[in-house]
Amino acid sequence: MNRRDLLKCLGIGATTLALAGCSQPGLSLFSRRKRPNFVFFLVDDLGWADVGCYGSTFCETPNTDRLAASGVRFTDAYAAAPVCSPTRASIMTGRYPARLNITDWIPGDNPKNKRLLGPPDLDALPLEEVTVAEALKKSGYATYFVGKWHLGDEGHSPENQGFDTNIGGTHLGQPANGYYVPYKNPKLPDGPPGEYLTDRLASETIRCITDHVKNRPDQPFLAFHCFYTVHQPIQPCKKHLDRFRAKAATLPKRNPDSIFRKEHEAITRIRQDNPAYASMVYSMDENLGRVLDTLKELGIDNETVVFFTSDNGGLSTQLRGQAPTSNLPLRAGKGWLYEGGIREPLIVRAPGLTRGGGVCSTPVASTDFFPTILDLAGLSLQPRLHRDGVSLKPLLRGESTLSRKAIFWHFPHYHSSGWTPGGAVRAGEWKLIEFYEPGTVELYNLRDDMGEQLNQAQTFPQIVEELRTLLHNWQREVGAKMPLPNPDYKPEIGRNIP
């Protein structure tokens, strides 16, 4: 196979990566007299397969499905990392986590008795980074943040990164005291006894939007609504729990072989049947619907672009214990660079540009949201800032290609899910994963094998060489920090002991 044939096989052209298309009928250009509003929903740990319109039959998401029916559903959308903080940083900046040196959740994990030592990374998004909120604020937008931040402590909070209002955003990656009052959140006063956090945050977003429209109807706004759910602790929404207990009771009798699968040294759940988790997903969806209904009641739904996505894959794989969800047909889950850890639900509704029911299978990434928002707002792109992202506007109006060769991941840390340090690259239909600890690679054709069951590294060594070179060149270009051998590693103690 010569280089020309190899590039053709990979789908890599000189400047444009030709990808599967986007299906949308009868689109018109996105235009209006004033700049659009933006509401960005970011769910914590929601898996690709946790949503009805992505195939879940146990979890129920009627409002998310309704949003998909009115916008574009992306089948191959990716988080920039398999854990939360790096992905959130990529959304805010349009930059890869490796370029930002935020490659693990904050403050991260540092297991002692492992073969490799993960590189030190930052515990906050640097203030010199320009966020999408700062870019829009400079252009006259009001900016609101509600929910989970997890990108730094005091001095690096949402209000220090371009948001006029911050409700509930702290350094914490999960609710400090669970999902019921008292929340013990310094940015969120307690509500009445029995209040559920997911309900409360939606009420706060609704209040922000309603007050804004009442008091400043001519000013556009950006509202980030970042659910803490469905992150652990798995604490059910009590008003919906019986619904899913009854549903679980109708499932076939539990058989370990039909519920769990070995994943390297960990165990992956391959069936969705957890009533508590499903009640949390349902509550998320219920409150998504409340906010969407508010946009309509205020008469601004046709002036507001809506994004809906997650920060990493669903928690399905763990070294110990039982994870709460399954990402099947995708492999593994949160913490892994298999598809289950990084492929996310993504729905975008841009009135006047998208037509309901669109489906797009072009690979996109969380770095793309910053330039997309600028583009839809009619503002100039700033590639010096969001240098790793590209605008999705062409895809939203029905085009099928983006001008980039590949999407990259670098997760040089161990994770409690069983993951060991590694990196990955997707180019066209091909995906390569490199495991840094043993120095091995796996190659998958995602067009034919989205579940990553057939490793084709031995069959296509030239593709492995090309993609590995592409990955290594990218790592050097962004300054990716690599793990180092651990001089104190004692294999006799056991690799799974921290």
C-alpha positions in Angstrom: 0.0 0.0 0.0 1.6 3.3 -1.1 1.1 6.6 0.8 -1.6 7.8 -1.5 -3.6 4.7 -1.0 -2.9 4.8 2.7 -4.2 8.4 3.0 -7.2 7.4 1.0 -7.9 4.5 3.3 -7.5 6.7 6.3 -9.7 9.4 4.9 -7.0 12.1 5.4 -6.7 14.7 2.7 -4.3 17.6 2.6 -6.5 20.0 4.5 -10.0 18.5 4.8 -11.1 15.3 6.5 -14.0 13.9 4.5 -16.5 12.3 6.8 -20.0 10.8 6.9 -22.7 13.3 6.1 -25.4 15.2 7.9 -29.0 14.7 6.9 -31.2 17.7 7.1 -33.9 18.9 4.7 -34.6 22.4 3.5 -32.2 24.5 5.6 -32.1 28.3 5.5 -29.3 30.6 6.7 -29.2 31.6 10.3 -30.1 35.3 10.3 -32.0 37.7 12.5 -32.2 41.3 13.4 -30.4 40.9 16.7 -27.8 38.4 18.0 -29.2 35.1 19.3 -29.3 34.0 22.9 -27.5 30.8 23.9 -28.5 28.2 26.5 -25.9 25.5 27.0 -26.9 22.3 28.9 -24.0 20.3 30.2 -24.9 17.1 32.0 -22.3 15.4 34.3 -21.4 11.8 33.4 -24.4 11.3 31.1 -23.6 8.4 28.8 -24.2 8.3 25.1 -26.7 5.4 25.5 -28.5 7.0 28.5 -30.8 9.0 26.2 -33.9 7.7 24.5 -33.1 9.1 21.1 -29.7 7.4 21.3 -31.2 4.0 22.0 -31.9 3.7 25.8 -35.0 1.7 26.6 -34.6 1.8 30.4 -33.8 5.5 30.9 -36.5 7.8 29.7 -35.8 11.3 28.3 -38.9 12.6 26.5 -37.8 16.3 26.7 -34.3 15.5 25.4 -35.9 13.5 22.6 -38.2 16.4 21.9 -35.2 18.7 21.6 -33.6 16.3 19.1 -36.7 16.3 17.1 -36.5 20.1 16.8 -32.7 20.2 16.1 -29.7 18.2 15.0 -28.6 15.1 16.8 -24.9 14.3 16.4 -24.1 10.5 16.5 -20.3 10.9 16.7 -19.7 13.8 19.1 -16.8 13.5 21.5 -15.7 14.9 24.8 -12.1 16.1 24.8 -11.3 13.8 27.7 -12.9 10.8 29.5 -13.2 12.8 32.7 -14.9 16.1 33.6 -12.5 19.0 34.3 -10.4 18.6 31.1 -13.6 18.5 28.9 -15.1 21.5 30.7 -11.9 23.4 30.1 -12.0 22.5 26.4 -15.6 23.8 26.2 -14.7 27.1 27.8 -11.6 27.7 25.7 -11.8 25.7 22.5 -8.4 24.2 23.3 -7.3 20.6 23.9 -6.8 19.6 27.5 -3.1 18.7 26.7 -2.5 22.2 25.4 -4.0 23.7 28.6 -2.2 21.2 30.8 -5.5 20.2 32.5 -5.5 16.5 31.7 -7.1 15.0 34.8 -10.1 15.8 36.9 -9.3 18.5 39.5 -7.4 17.8 41.7 -6.9 14.4 40.2 -5.7 11.1 41.5 -2.1 10.1 42.2 -1.8 6.4 42.9 1.5 5.5 44.4 2.3 1.9 43.4 1.9 2.1 39.6 4.4 1.5 36.8 4.1 5.1 35.7 3.8 8.4 37.4 1.2 10.7 35.9 2.5 14.1 34.9 1.6 17.1 37.2 -1.2 19.2 35.7 -3.0 22.4 36.7 -5.7 22.6 39.4 -7.5 25.6 37.8 -8.2 27.1 34.5 -5.6 29.9 34.2 -7.1 33.4 34.2 -5.1 34.4 31.2 -7.2 31.9 29.1 -10.0 33.7 27.3 -13.3 31.8 27.8 -16.3 31.8 25.5 -18.2 33.7 28.2 -15.5 36.5 28.2 -15.6 36.7 24.4 -19.4 37.1 24.4 -19.4 39.5 27.3 -17.0 41.7 25.5 -19.5 41.8 22.6 -22.4 42.9 24.8 -23.8 39.6 26.1 -25.1 39.0 29.6 -23.6 35.8 30.9 -25.0 33.4 33.5 -23.6 30.2 35.0 -25.6 27.8 37.1 -24.4 24.4 38.4 -21.1 22.5 38.4 -17.9 24.4 37.5 -15.0 22.2 38.7 -12.3 24.4 37.1 -10.8 26.0 40.1 -11.4 27.4 43.6 -11.9 31.0 44.7 -10.2 33.4 42.3 -10.8 30.9 39.5 -14.6 30.7 39.7 -17.1 31.4 36.9 -17.3 35.1 38.0 -13.5 35.3 37.4 -13.9 33.8 33.9 -16.4 36.0 32.2 -19.8 35.1 33.9 -21.8 38.0 35.4 -23.7 35.5 37.6 -22.6 32.3 39.3 -25.1 30.1 41.1 -23.7 26.9 42.5 -20.4 26.8 40.7 -17.4 25.9 43.0 -14.2 23.8 42.8 -16.2 20.7 43.7 -16.8 18.0 41.2 -19.9 16.6 42.8 -22.5 17.8 45.4 -20.7 18.4 48.7 -23.5 16.8 50.7 -25.6 15.0 48.1 -28.6 16.0 46.1 -30.9 17.0 49.0 -30.6 20.0 51.3 -28.5 21.0 53.1 -26.3 21.3 50.0 -23.3 22.8 51.9 -22.5 24.8 48.7 -21.2 28.4 49.4 -22.6 29.5 46.0 -26.1 28.1 46.6 -28.2 28.9 49.6 -30.3 26.0 50.9 -33.9 25.6 49.9 -36.8 24.1 51.8 -36.4 20.6 53.3 -36.7 17.8 50.7 -35.7 20.1 47.8 -33.8 18.2 45.1 -30.7 19.8 43.7 -31.6 19.1 40.0 -35.0 20.9 40.5 -33.4 23.8 42.3 -30.8 24.5 39.6 -33.4 24.5 36.9 -35.4 27.0 38.9 -32.4 29.2 39.2 -31.7 29.2 35.5 -35.4 29.9 34.8 -35.2 32.9 37.2 -32.1 34.2 35.5 -33.6 34.0 32.1 -37.0 35.4 33.1 -35.5 38.3 35.0 -33.2 39.1 32.0 -36.0 39.1 29.5 -38.1 41.3 31.8 -35.4 43.8 32.5 -33.1 43.7 29.5 -35.1 42.4 26.6 -32.8 43.9 23.9 -29.6 42.4 25.3 -28.7 38.9 24.2 -27.5 36.4 26.9 -25.5 33.3 27.3 -26.7 30.8 30.0 -24.6 27.8 31.0 -26.8 25.3 32.8 -24.4 22.6 34.2 -26.2 19.8 35.9 -24.4 18.1 38.8 -26.4 15.0 38.1 -25.9 12.1 37.1 -22.5 12.2 38.9 -22.1 10.1 42.1 -23.5 9.8 44.7 -26.2 7.9 43.0 -29.0 9.5 45.0 -32.4 9.0 43.5 -35.0 11.6 42.8 -37.6 10.2 45.2 -40.7 11.3 43.2 -39.6 9.2 40.2 -38.0 6.2 41.9 -41.0 4.0 42.0 -41.5 4.4 38.2 -38.2 2.8 37.5 -38.3 0.2 40.3 -41.4 -1.1 38.6 -39.7 -1.0 35.2 -36.7 -2.9 36.6 -39.0 -5.5 38.0 -40.1 -6.4 34.4 -36.6 -7.1 33.2 -35.3 -10.7 32.8 -33.9 -12.3 35.9 -30.4 -11.0 36.7 -27.6 -13.2 35.3 -24.1 -11.9 36.0 -23.0 -12.9 32.5 -25.8 -10.8 30.9 -25.1 -7.8 33.1 -21.3 -7.6 33.4 -18.3 -8.0 31.1 -14.6 -8.1 31.8 -12.7 -5.0 30.6 -8.9 -5.4 31.1 -8.6 -5.7 34.9 -12.0 -4.0 35.5 -15.7 -4.9 35.1 -18.1 -3.2 32.8 -21.9 -3.1 33.2 -23.6 -4.0 30.0 -27.2 -3.7 31.0 -29.2 -0.6 32.1 -31.3 -1.6 35.1 -30.5 0.8 38.0 -33.8 2.5 39.1 -32.0 5.2 41.2 -29.8 6.2 38.3 -32.7 6.2 35.9 -34.7 8.4 38.3 -31.7 10.9 38.2 -31.7 10.9 34.4 -35.4 11.4 34.3 -35.2 14.3 36.7 -32.5 15.9 34.5 -34.7 15.5 31.5 -37.8 16.9 33.4 -35.8 20.0 34.3 -34.4 20.4 30.8 -38.0 20.5 29.7 -38.8 23.1 32.3 -36.1 25.5 30.9 -37.1 24.8 27.3 -40.8 25.5 28.1 -39.7 28.8 29.8 -38.0 29.9 26.6 -41.2 29.2 24.7 -43.4 30.9 27.3 -41.2 34.0 27.2 -41.4 34.1 23.4 -37.7 33.7 22.9 -37.4 30.1 21.8 -37.0 31.2 18.2 -34.2 33.6 19.2 -32.3 31.1 21.3 -29.7 28.5 20.3 -29.7 25.4 22.5 -26.8 23.0 23.1 -27.2 19.7 25.0 -24.3 17.4 25.7 -22.2 15.6 28.4 -18.7 16.0 29.8 -17.6 12.3 29.5 -19.1 8.9 29.1 -21.4 7.2 31.5 -19.9 5.4 34.6 -20.1 1.8 33.5 -16.6 0.5 34.3 -14.9 0.1 37.7 -12.1 -1.9 39.3 -14.3 -2.4 42.4 -18.0 -2.2 42.9 -20.8 -2.0 40.4 -21.1 1.0 38.1 -24.6 2.5 37.7 -25.1 2.5 33.9 -24.2 0.8 30.6 -22.9 2.4 27.4 -23.6 -0.6 25.2 -23.1 -0.9 22.2 -20.1 1.3 23.1 -17.2 -0.2 24.9 -16.2 0.7 28.5 -17.1 4.1 30.1 -16.0 7.1 32.0 -12.2 7.2 32.5 -11.5 5.2 29.3 -10.5 6.2 25.8 -12.8 3.5 24.3 -15.9 5.0 22.8 -18.0 4.5 25.9 -15.7 7.0 27.8 -15.6 9.8 25.2 -18.6 9.6 22.8 -21.3 11.9 24.0 -24.9 12.8 23.2 -25.0 16.1 21.4 -28.1 18.0 20.2 -28.0 21.5 18.8 -31.1 23.6 17.9 -30.3 26.8 16.0 -33.6 28.3 14.9 -33.5 29.5 11.3 -30.5 27.3 10.6 -31.3 23.8 11.7 -34.4 21.9 10.7 -36.0 19.5 13.1 -35.0 15.8 13.1 -31.6 16.3 11.5 -29.0 13.7 12.1 -25.2 14.3 11.6 -22.6 11.5 11.7 -19.5 13.8 11.2 -17.2 13.5 14.1 -17.1 16.6 16.3 -15.5 17.5 19.6 -16.1 19.7 22.7 -13.4 22.1 21.5 -15.8 23.1 18.7 -18.4 24.8 20.8 -16.5 28.1 21.4 -16.0 28.9 17.7 -19.5 27.6 16.9 -21.1 30.0 19.4 -19.1 32.9 18.0 -20.0 32.0 14.4 -23.7 31.7 15.2 -23.6 35.0 17.1 -22.3 36.7 13.9 -18.9 37.4 15.6 -15.5 37.0 14.0 -13.8 33.7 14.8 -10.7 33.9 16.9 -8.5 30.9 16.0 -5.7 32.2 18.1 -7.9 31.6 21.1 -10.0 28.5 20.2 -7.2 27.1 18.1 -8.2 23.4 18.5 -11.9 23.9 17.6 -13.8 24.5 14.4 -17.2 26.0 13.8 -20.0 23.5 13.4 -22.2 25.9 11.5 -21.6 24.2 8.2 -22.8 20.9 9.7 -25.8 22.6 11.2 -26.9 23.8 7.8 -26.4 20.4 6.3 -22.9 20.2 5.0 -20.9 17.1 5.6 -17.2 17.9 6.0 -14.9 19.8 8.4 -11.5 21.2 7.7 -9.4 19.1 10.0 -7.5 15.8 9.8 -8.3 14.1 13.1 -9.5 14.4 16.7 -7.0 13.6 19.5 -7.0 12.6 23.1 -4.3 12.5 25.8 -5.1 11.0 29.2 -1.8 10.2 30.8 -3.2 9.3 34.2 -4.6 6.3 36.0 -8.3 6.3 36.8 -10.3 4.4 39.3 -12.3 2.8 36.5 -9.2 0.7 35.6 -7.8 2.8 32.9 -4.0 3.1 32.5 -2.3 6.1 30.9 -2.8 6.4 27.2 -3.8 8.5 24.1 -5.9 8.1 21.1 -6.6 9.6 17.6 -9.6 9.3 15.3 -9.1 10.0 11.6 -12.0 9.2 9.3 -13.4 5.8 10.2 -10.2 4.7 11.9 -9.3 5.0 15.6 -6.0 4.2 17.3 -5.5 3.8 21.0 -2.0 3.8 22.5 -1.5 2.4 26.0 1.6 4.1 27.5 2.3 1.6 30.2 2.9 -1.5 28.0 3.6 0.5 24.9 0.9 -1.3 22.9 -1.7 0.0 20.4 -5.1 -1.1 19.3 -6.8 -0.1 16.0 -10.5 -0.1 15.2 -12.7 0.7 12.2 -15.5 2.5 13.8 -17.7 2.4 10.7 -18.0 -1.3 11.0 -17.1 -1.8 14.6 -18.4 1.0 16.9 -18.1 -1.4 19.8 -14.4 -1.8 19.3 -14.3 -5.5 19.5 -12.0 -6.3 16.6 -8.5 -5.0 17.1 -7.0 -4.7 13.5 -3.5 -3.4 14.5 -1.9 -6.6 13.2 -3.9 -6.5 10.0 -3.2 -2.9 9.0 0.4 -2.1 10.3 0.7 0.8 7.8 -2.4 2.5 9.2 -1.1 2.0 12.7 2.2 3.6 11.8 0.4 6.6 10.1 -1.9 7.2 13.0 0.7 6.7 15.7 2.9 9.2 13.9 0.0 11.6 13.7 -0.7 11.2 17.4 2.9 11.7 18.4 3.3 14.8 16.2 0.2 16.3 17.7 1.5 15.6 21.2 4.7 17.4 20.5 2.8 20.3 18.8 0.5 20.9 21.9 3.2 20.2 24.5 1.5 17.2 25.9 3.2 16.1 29.2 3.9 12.4 29.3 4.0 10.0 32.3 7.4 8.8 33.6 8.5 5.4 35.0 8.0 5.1 38.7 11.3 4.2 40.4 9.4 3.1 43.5 7.0 0.7 41.8 6.8 -2.7 43.6 4.9 -5.2 41.4 4.7 -7.7 44.2 2.3 -5.4 46.1 -0.2 -5.6 43.3 -1.0 -3.2 40.5 -4.5 -2.3 41.8 -3.4 -1.1 45.2 -3.1 2.7 45.2 
